[in-house]
Amino acid sequence: MSLASGFVQTRGTHFVLDNSLFLFNGFNAYWMMQVAAQPSERYKVSNVFHEAAASGLTVCRTWAFSDGGKQFALQISPGVYDENAFQALDFVVSEAAKNKVRLILSLVNNYQDFGGRPQYVDWARNAGVRTSSDDDFYTNAVVKQYYKNHVQKVLTRINTITRVAYKDDPTIMAWELINEPRCQADYSGNTVNAWVQEMASYVKSIDNKHLLEVGMEGFYGDSISDRKQYNPGYQVGTDFIRSNLIKEIDFTTIHAYPDAWLSGQDDDAQMAFMRRWMTSHWTDSRTLLKKPMIFTEFGKSSKDPGFSIASRDSFLNAIYSNIYSLARSGGIGGGLVWQLVAEGMESYSDGYEIDLSQTPSTSFVVSQQSRQMTALEHKMSRP
């Protein structure tokens, strides 16, 4: 059931697949394992993969975590897993393969949604370990071991449907250490950086076939001070440059939500920020880090004042054309819109959700970008 002979790899500042340039258009759907844990709801996962494939989307980013005693948790307590939830993740991987979609799987959340960093620290506290804040996630030996155990469990999982170990499955394009790492205890980026170094080495010691990325939003830290001018007015305790220089990290990522980060500013100011954000990180990835980049999260919320489908379409068009022009110059693989859902998933609505089957104009914008990236891939692949 695996979809291709090879794993996605990097060569210089490009992604390659079976020795050819790999460009793509993709999407986020964090909810897939949760929904697939209910057999009667699995068709929604299948439908979204099917609609995505029909729109030319070939990469999907989703969660390979759900921590704590919540409904459909994957890891109920440290090292204790719900086999039903794991089989749901197996289903997600196998459906991706059927639809020729590659997966980026994230291994933990920064936030308390689905447990995340706070849950890991709570587990240690409940086991009698002295902790002072959720930022102990990055430094406490017990918590770090909990995380490593989870990494090992997921990477060595043998899919009950395909019978292929996750670490051997080319359907998976990359692992992500943590969704949007942040650290209030140390804004310099040093604490997060030390954790990334340790965990990146650990992941590669188990699986050196797959690509690995941090999960960063792109905030600049202390290593190159003049880059901080590109931040949206604050730091979050990460250092885009330093952590992506780590040799085990294969490519860079950025997220951007100017409607949330710069909520008091108008559309033009937000778009100007977005262009600067994309260009500065693309330039640094190409020239300084010498690694390819993916724009792994972007979207426009229906909760924004004055929102319309047309305004979102025009926002996506602007982002897509920027991704295309940067890809044409080399160094960016593609972008992943946040986020696709199926019909009847109102409980997962966060304002950014897109149901392609219900929004033909947006579906056209997305499909057009897919076609353009495919055409560009063919054009740039010619000798």
N, C-alpha and C positions, 0 to 999 in steps of 0.2 A: 504493500500500500504506500510505501515511501514514494515521493513524487519525482525524485531526480537522483541521478547517480552521485551528485556531489554536494558538499557543504558550501554554503556561502562563505567566501573568504575575503580578505583585503589584500590589495596589492598597491603599495604606495597610498595615494589618496583616493583610490577607487575600490568599490566592491566588485568582486568577480564571482561568477558561478560557472563551473565547468570550463574554466580558462577564458570566459568571455565577460565583458563588462556587464554589470548588473545594476540597472536603474529601475526604480519602482515608484508606484503610488500605493499608499497603504492607509491603515486605520487602527484606532484603538477600540477595544471592546472588553473592558476590564471584567465584566460581569459573566463571562462565558462559563467558567467552572461552576459558579453559584447556580446559574440557571440549569446547567446540565445535570446538577445533582438531583433534580426532580425529573424523573423519566418522562412525565407527561409534558414537560416544557422543553425537552431536548430539540424539538423541531425548530425552536426559535434560533438556536445556535446554528443548525443546519441551514435555515433560511438566510441568516445574515451572511454566512460564508458563501452561499449560492449567489445572493444579490451582489456581494462584494466582488466575487469572481466575474460575474456578468458585467460589472463596471470596471474591470481591469485591475482591481486591487489585488496585489500579490504579497503583501506583508501585513500581519496583524500583531498588535502588541496587547498582551493580556496578563492577568495575575496568575502566578503559580504559588499563591499563598492565600490563606484565610486562617488567622490565628486566634485561638481562644474558644470559649465554650458557646459560641453563637451558632445560630442555625446554619447548617451546611459548612461548618468549619472544616478545614483540611487538617490542621494541627490543633487538636483539642487542648493538649497540654504538652510541655516539652517532650518531644520524641514519641508522642501518642497521636496516631493518625486515624482519621475516619476513612475506611476503605471505600465507602460509597463516594465520598468527595474525590478521592484519588481516581476512582474509575470515571468520574465526571471529567476530570482533567485528561485522562486517557482518551475519552470521547472527543474532547476539543482538539487534541493533537491529531487524532485519526480523521476527523472531519476537515481539518485544515489540509491534510495531505490529499484527501479526495478532491478538494477544490483548488489544488495547486497553490495554496497560500502558505507562506513561510511565517513562523511565529517568533516573536521576541517575548520571552517569558521572564517576568519580574519576580524576584524571590522574597521580597518583604516590602512593606509600606513604611514610609516615614511617619505617616499619620495614624490615628487610632481607628480609622475605617479598616475593617477586616483585621483588627488586632494591632498589627504593625509594631513599630518600635516601642510604644508604650506598653503593649502586651508582653513583650519579651522582658522588659524591666520589671513589670508586675510579677511575672513568673519567678524571677530571681528573688524579688522582695518576699514573695510568699514562701520561698524555700529558705528564708532566713538570711539572705545576703543583704548586707547594708548598701542601700542605694540612696542617692540624693535627688536625681532627676532623670527624665527620660533620655537625657544625653549620655547617661552611663551606658547606654546601648553600645556606644562606640569604644568604650574603654574597659568595661568590667569583664573580667576573664570568664565568669560563669555565663554571662549573657552572650559573649562572643562564641562560646562553645555551643550554646543552644542554636545560634544562627548557623554555625558550621555543620551541626548535625542535620539541620533542615536542608542545607545545600546538598549534603551527601545523599540524603533520603530522596530528594527530587531528581538529582542527576543520575542516580543509579536505579531509579524506578524502571521496571520492565512493564511496558504498556500492555494491559490485559487484552486489548483488541488487536494491536499490530504485532505483539510479541517482541518489539524492538525496545531496547533500553533507551531512555531519553538521551543519554550521553552519546548514543550511536545513531540518533535519528536526524537525518538531514532536513526533515520538515521544520525542525527548530533552527532558526537562523542565528539566534544569539540569546545569551543569558544577560539579565540585568540585575546588578547587585541589590539595588534598593530604589524604589520609586521616590524621586525628589528628596534626596538627603538634605537635612538641615540640622544645624547645631547652635543653639543659643549660648551654650557655655563657652564657645570659642569661635568668634567671628572671623578669625584669621584664615580658617580652612585647615589648620594643622591637624586637629583632632580627627576630622572626617578623612583627611588624606592618609593618615596612618592606618585607619580602619580599612580604607579602600586597598591600600598596598597589601595588607595582611589577607584580606578576603579574596582579592584578585588572584594572589598566589595560590590560595587554597582551592579556588574553583578550577584553576588550570592544572592543579596536581591531580584532580579527579577526571577532568575533561579538557583535553587540549585540541579537540576537533572543532568545537564551537567557538564562535566569536563571543566576546565579553565586553559589556559597557557598564558604566557606573549607574546611570539613571538620573543624571544631573539635569537641572533646569538651565544651567549656563551662567549662574552668578559668578562674577569674578571675585577673587580674594586678594590676599596681600602680596602674592609673588610678583605681580607686575602692577604696581599701584595705578599707573595711568589708565589701565583698562577699566577701573572702577567707574569711570565716567559713563560707561555704557550700561551699568546696572540701573534699574528703575528707581534709583534714589536710596537704596539700602543694600546690605549684604545679608546672607543667610547662613554663613559659616561653612561655605564651600569655596573651593578655588578651582575654577574651570581649567586653568592652565596646568597647575601642578598635578592634579589628580589624573588628568588625561595624558600626562607625560609618562605615567607608570607603564612599564613595557607590556604588562599583561592585559592592559586595556587596549582593545583593538580599534575602537572608533568613538567619536564624540557624539554627544546628544545635546539638544537644547529643547526647552519648552518655552512657550510664551502665551501669556494671557493679558494683553495690554488692557482689556476691559476691566480686569480685576486689579492688576498691578498699578494702573494709572487711571483709576476710576473717575477722577475729577476732570480728566482732560477729554477734549473732543476727538472725533474719529480721525481727523487729519493728524493730530499730535500722536495718537496711539499708533497709527500706521507708520508715521515717521520713526517712532521708537522701534517698531517691529522691523523695519528695513535695516536700521542701524544694528539692531540685535543680531539679525541674521548675518549681515555682512561682516561684522566684527568677528563673530565666531567661525564663520566660514574661512575668513582670512587667517585667523589663528590656527585653525585645524590644518589648513593647507601648508602654511609657511613655517609655523613654529612647531606644531605637533606632528605634522606630516602623516596625518591619519584622516580617513573620510569621516563625514558628519551625516547624521540623520536629524531632521526636525521632527522629534518624536511626539510632541503634543502641541496642538494649536486648535483654536475653535472660537466661536462667537456665541454668547449666551442669549437665549430668548428672553432672559430676565433683564437684559440691558434696556435702558430707556430708549424708546423709539425703535425697538427691534422689529424687523420684518424679514421674511424669507429672502426677499430681494437684497436686503442689506447684508445678510449673511452670505448669500451667493457672491456678492461683490467683494466682501472680505476674503472669502476663500479664493476667488479668482486672483486677487492681488497677491496673496501668499503663494498660490500655485505658480503664478508667472515669475515670481521672484525665485522660487525653488528651481524652476526650469532654467532661468538665465544663469543661476549659479552652477547648476549641473552641467550646462553647456560649456562652462569654463573649467569644469572638473572639480571634484572634491566633495560633492554632496550626492548621496544616493537617492534621496527622496524624502517625502513627508508623510506623517501619519496623523490624520485628522482625529480630533476628539469630539465625538465618539459615535459609532454606529449602534443602533438598537433595532430590534424587531418590533412588529406591531404588538400591542398589548403589554408593553413593558413600562407602564407609567411609573411604577415604583422605583425604577432606575433613572428617572428623569432628573438631570442635574442642570438643565437649561441648555446644555451643549449638545444634547442628543439629536441624531439625525436618523430618520427612518427613510431609507432610499426609496422604498416602495410607495411612500406617501408624499414624497416631495420631488416630483419629476424635474423641476428646474435645478435643484441641487444635485440630483442624480446625473444630470447632463454636465454640470460643472466638474464633478468628480470624474466622470467617464472621459471627458475631454482631456483632463490632466493625465489620466492613465495612458490614453492614446499618444499624447505628446511625449511622455517619458519613454514609451516603447519605441516610438519613431526616433527619438534622440539616441537611445541605446543602440539601435541598428546603425544609425548614421555614424556615431562615434566608434562603433566596432569595426567599421570598414578599414582595411589596411591603407 
